[in-house]
C-alpha cells in the first residue's frame, strides 16, 4: 500500500508563551492520564459548540479557532518521554479534550502525529474520537498505519435540540458508515453518547442506535458528564437542567440503561454492545480489555461469550507485595489492598491509579471514592443503593 500524503498544506499557528499563559493550567499541560489512555492534546479550539463539551471545564469554550500549543514533533517527544508512557502497552488518546481531530485544519496534524508514532514501531492502542466528517481519503490514511492498534470512535447522540447539539448527528452517522466500509487496519466504534433520559432515549433514538450499530465493529453507550461548569452553561443559556444535581462521574440512570439493555436483548440484529470504552476497543482488536474490567463481573453480562473468555484468560490477580511496592513508589499512603475486583489504594490521584491499572490489567480504585456494585463507576444519581457480592 502506498503512503498517502498527509502533511498539512498550511500548518496551524503555535500560540506564543504569552497566549498560553492565559490558558487554564490543565489545558496548557498537553498530557493528561485518563482511564482510556494517556491523552495528548496539543491543539486547542473548536467551533462545534456542543453544549455538554468538557471544554467548559477548562474555561476555553469560547476558543473557536484551533491553535497548536507546540509542534507535532514536540508533542510526540513529550508523549513518548512521559514518565507514565510504556511502549506497546500504555493506551493513547489523541485530541479528545479541546478540539475535534477531524476538523479540516486539525486532521493533518493528527495524521502527522499518528505517522510519527507508527514509524517508531509502536503497537500501543490509539483512540481517536470524532463527531465530524470523515471521507474515504481519510480512511486511506488511517489504513496506512502498520503498527498502531488504531480505533476511531464516532460520537453520535441523536440529540435534536440545537441549543445543546448544534452539529447535525447525520454527519457522525455518515462518517461512521464511511469508516466501517473502508476499515482494513483500523477499527470503528459507535460512541453512543451522551444518553440523557427524556432527551435522546426514546424508542426512535434506540432504534437509530441499533441501525447504526450494524455499521461499527462495536458500540459503546454512556451517559452525561454533568459538572458544575456545564450546569452553569445550561443555566446561562436557559436550557432545561437534565438533572437536579451535578456529579464528578458520568450520569447514566439505571432505568435508562435498562431500557437500552431490554431493547438489545429483544433484537438480535444489534452489533456487539459494551458499557465501557476500553471493553469495546479491545473487542474490536480481538484482545482482552486492558482496563481489567473482568474483575467487575456484573459489567460483563452483555459482552459476547468469546470476549468474556478472552478477558477471563488474561485477568490475573496481581501479587500484593508487587502492587504495594509500585503503589508506594507512586505516592500511595495507607493500606494497599488487592480484592477479587480491584486494587484499592489511598492517596493517589487518577493518573497514577490508571498507570497501575494499565500496568497490571486490573482495576485500581480509590478507597475514598468507591465503585458501587452494578453502578459501574457511575454517579449515584438515578440509582438505588444495592449491596454487591463480598470482595474475594
N, C-alpha and C positions, 0 to 999 in steps of 0.2 A: 504494500500500500504506500503510495506517495504521501509525503508530508505536506499538508495544506499550509498555505501562507497564513500566519496568524499575527504578525507584527502589527501594532496599531499604526494607522495611517497618520493620525495626529494624537500624540500622547496626551493624556490628561495632565494638567499642570500640578506641580507639587506645592502644597501650602508652605509658606515661609514659617520660620520659627515664631515670629510674632503672631501669625494667624493660628498656628497650632496651640499657642499659649492661651488662646481664648476658648479652647475646647475643654470639656469636662475631662478630668484625668483618665477616667475609664475608657473614654473614646480615643484619647491620644495614645494610650497603650494599645498597640495594634494586635497583641496576642492575649487571648482570654481562654482559659480552660473551661469548656462546657461538657456536659455529660456525653454528648455525641462526638466530642473530639476537641483537639487543640485548635482554637478558632483564630484565623488570620484575617484581619480587617484593615487593610492598608489603604482602602478607598472609602470615603465618607460622602454622603449627599445622595438624595433620592427624590425624584419628582412624583412618586406614585401615590403618596398621601393616604395610605391605609390607616384608618383611624385607630387600630389596635397595635400599631407597629411598636416594636421595642425601642425605636429611635426616641420615643418620648422619654424613656428612662435616661437617655444621655443628653437630653436638652438640645438636640440638634434637629428636631423635626422640621424646622424652617430652612434647613440646608437642602435646597432642591437640586443644586448642580453638583455632580460628582467631582471630587478632587482627591488627589493622592496625598498621603502623609509621607510617603517615601517612594523610592524607585521600586520596581518589581523585583529587581535583583537584591536590593537590601531587604525587602520583605521576606524573600526566600532564605536569605542568610540568617535573619532573626528567627524565623520559624525553625529551621533545621539546627540552629545553635541554641535553642531554648533548653533550659535545664530539664524540662519535662518531656522533651521530644525524644522518642526512641524510633530509630529507623525500622521500617517494616512492621511496626507494632502500634504506635500511637495513632488513633484515628484523627483525621484532619478535617476541619470545616473551612471553607473559603467564602468570605464576603457575606456572612449570614447575619450581620448586625447593623449595618449602617447604609447599605445600598442594595440594589438588585444586581447580581453578577451578569445578567444577560442584557442589561441596558446597552444600547449601541456603543456608547463611549466607554463602557466598563469592560465589556466582554473581551476585547483584545488583550487587556491586562490580565484578566482571568486566564485566558488561553496561554499567555506568556508564562505565568507562574506555573500552571499545570505542566507546560513543556519543560521548564527548568527542573521541577520535581521529578518528572518522568525520566529525564535524561540522567539523573543521578541514580537511576535503577531502583528507586524506592517503590515498594509494593504496599505502602500504607493504604488503608481506606481513606478516600477523599470524598466528602459530601459537599454538593453544591445545591443550594436551594433557590428556586426562582418562581416567579409568577408571570414573567414577561415572555416575549416572543422568542421562540426557538425555531430556526429554519433548517432545512436539510443540509445546507452548507455548514452550519454549526455542528450538526451531528457528525459530519465528516471529520471535523477537527476533534471532537470528543472521542471518536473511534480510533484516532491516530495514536493515542497514548498506550504504549505497550506494557507498561509495568504497574501503574497505579490501579488500584481497585476503585474505580470511579462510579459514583452514584449521583444521578440528577434527581432531586426531589422537587416535584412541581406542586406548589401551593395552590389549592383550589378550595374555595369556601362556598360558592354559590350564594353569597350574601347579596341581596338585591338593593339594599339601602345605600345609595351612592354617597351619602354623608359618612358612612363607615367604610365602604368598599367601593371607591370610585373607579377602580380598574375592573373592566368587564371580565367576569370569570370565564367567558368564552375564549379569551386569549390564552389562559392557562390550559383550558381543555384542548385547544388546537395544538399547543406546544407539547402536551402530554402525548397525544396521538402521534405527532411527528417524531418525538424522541423514541417512542416504543417501536414504531415502524422501522426506524433506521438503526436501532441498537444492535451493536455487534460486541464491542469490548466493554462498553459501559452498561449500567443498569438504570432503570427508571422506576421511581416510586411516586404514586399518587399520595400527596401530603394533604389529606382532607382536614382542613383546619382554618380558623378556629370554629369549632362547633358550639353554638350558643342556643340554648333552649328558647323556642319562640321566635328565633331569628332565622335560623337555617337548618332546623332539624325536622321539618315537615316531611311527610311521606314522599313528596315530589323531590325534596333535597336528597333524601336517602336513595331514591330511585336513580337520581342523577349520578350519585357517587357509585352506585352499583354498575351503571353503564360504563363509567369511566374506568372502573377497576379492571375491566377487561382489556384496557389499553395501558397496563402497567405491569411490571413484574411483581409488585406488591403494593398494598395500600396500608398507610398508617393514619389513624384518626386520633385527634386530640382536641382539648378544649382551649379556653381563652386564658391568656396570661394577663390578668386584670390587676395591675398595680396602681398605686395611688396617682402616679403621673398620668396614666392612661385615663383613670377616672376623672381627673381634673380636665383633661382634654374633652371628654364626653360632656362634662358639665358646662364648659365654656362654649360648646357648640350646640347646646340644647338637645343633646342626644339622650334617649332613654337609657337609664342605667341598667345594664344587663343583670347586675347582682347588687344586693344591698350593702355588700362589703367587699373590700379588696383582699388579696391573698398573695403570699410570696410564691406559691406554687400554682400551676395551671388548674383552672376550674373546669371539671368535667363531671357534672352531677350524675348520680347513679341512675336516675330514671332515663336520662338522655342516652347514656351508654347502653342501657338495657334495650331501649327501642332499636338502636342500631344492631345490637347483637341478635335480637329477635328476627329482624329482617334478614340478617346474614345467615342465620340458621335455617330459615324457611325457604331460602332460594339458593340453590347450588350453583347458580351462574356467577356468583361473586368471585373475584380473584382473591388470592390469599390476603387476609386481614390481620393487622397487628396493632397492639396498643402502644408499643414503644418504637421509637425511630430506629435504634440500633438493631432491634429484632427484625424489622422489615429489611433493613440494609443488608444484614448478614445473610438473611434468607435468599435474597436475590443473587448473592455471590456463592451460594451453596456452602456456607460456613456456619459455625455456631456463633451465637450472639457474643460480641466482645465485651458487653457490659455485665455478663453473668446473671441475666435476669432469670435464668432457670431456677435459681435459689428461691425466687418468689413464685412458688408453684401456681398460685391462682392466676398469674399473668398468662400462663401457657395454655389455658383451656380453650383458646380459639386458634392456636397455632396448628399448622399441618403436622400430621403424625411424624413425617420424615424429618421435620425440623426439630421436633422435640427429641427425637432420637439423637440427632447431631449435638444438640445442646447438652443433653444428659451425658453423652460420652466425653464432652470437653470440660464439663463442670467438675472441678476438683476442689474440695475444701482445703484451703491452704494451711500450712503449719503455723501455729500460733506464735512460736518463737521467731520465725522469719518475718511474719506480719508485724509483730511488735517491734522488731529491730528497724524495719523500714519506716513504720509509722513514727517511731521516736525520732528517727533521723529527719523527718519532715516537720517535727514540732509537736507531735501528739502529746497530750497530757492525760493523766488519769488512766483508768483501766482500758486496755485494748482487749476486745473480745472477738472470737470467731464463732458465730452461730451457724445453724443449718440454713440460714437465709442470707446472712451478710456479715461482713466485717463491721464492727461497731467501735467508733473512736470518739475521743473528746479533744477539743482544742484545735481542730483542723478545719480550715475553710474549704470551699468546694474544690479549688484546683488541686491541692494535694490529695484530697479524697478521690478525685477522678483519676489521678495518677496511680494511686494504689488499685483502684477498681480496674483500670485497663491493664495494669501490670499483672494482676492475679486472675483476671477474667471472672471476678467475683464481686458482688455488690459491696459497697462501702458506705455506711450510713453514719450520720452524726447522732450521738446519743441524745442530744438536746432537741433534735428535730426528727423524731421517729417516723418511719414509714408504716402506716397502719394497715392492717390486714384488709385486703380487697380494694383499698383505695389507691394502690399502685403509685404511691408517692405524689398523689394529687392533693389539692386543697380540700379541707373538710367541708366546704360549702356544698350542700346538696347530698351529703352522705350522712347516714346514721352510724353511730359507733357500733362496732362489731368485734368481738374478740376473735383472734385467729388461733391457729394451732400453736402449741408451745414450741419455742425455739429449740432446735436439736443441737 
